[in-house]
Amino acid sequence: MIDEQSFRKLSEDAIEQLQRALLKAADTYDFEVDNNQGALTVEFEDPPARFVVSPNAPVRQIWVSARVKSFKLDWDEARSAFVLAADQRDLKQLMAGVIGEQLGEEITL
């Protein structure tokens, strides 16, 4: 397990990169992005929904709450990315998938 200081830096960087990608996509698709104290929220009007992406330092994971599910991503040193163990999607791929499901169309981040 990576140390807490490394986790904080890696998770901040990953969330910042995700936020930039989401802000670009929000111009094309119908959702809003907000960063509040290191946690990202993605909000949809129709149908209404709110997704949250936040670091969880005690367990060194990034947690995503989306579409009534919770996803826990671990740091993968080989890929230099936070990855979902179940299917090996990285943070951007996971978010593109759940946002696409919400909007009913495929999106790329």
Secondary structure, DSSP 4 states (H G I P E B T S, - for coil): ---HHHHHHHHHHHHHHHHHHHHHHHHHSS-EEEEETTEEEEEETTTTEEEEEEEEGGGTEEEEEETTEEEEEEEETTTTEEEETTT--BHHHHHHHHHHHHHTS----
